[in-house]
Amino acid sequence: MKSRTAKFGIGQVVRHRKYPFRGVIYDVDPVFANTEEWWQAIPEEVRPNKDQPFYHLFAENAETEYVAYVSEQNLLLDTSGDPLRHPQVEEVFIRSPEGAYQVKSARLN
């Protein structure tokens, strides 16, 4: 499998191409790195290729907040500028006045 350069980066807000949820990226895998069982659980007609970047998101929809693992082909940049309400976002990121999410610096003791 050949890995590709990721289109999105940590701190970017994205939305799913087909399903009504959005989130902020907190980690990127250059190729699929979840379990085979997880991949097989996706209906075959919408199952993504493994040889593309996959993104870990602090995600949310109208009802709830959760962690999602999504292939690059299923993501679009979210340009709404709306803040995310996921509780883990503020543990990891600082939101700039312009609305961008930046990773908090690690504190060294």
Sequence and secondary structure as in RCSB ss.txt:
>XXXX:A:sequence
MKSRTAKFGIGQVVRHRKYPFRGVIYDVDPVFANTEEWWQAIPEEVRPNKDQPFYHLFAENAETEYVAYVSEQNL
LLDTSGDPLRHPQVEEVFIRSPEGAYQVKSARLN
>XXXX:A:secstr
      SS TT EEEESSSS EEEEEEEESS  S HHHHHTS GGG   SSS EEEEEEE SS EEEEEEEGGGE
EE  S      TTHHHHEEE TTS EEE      
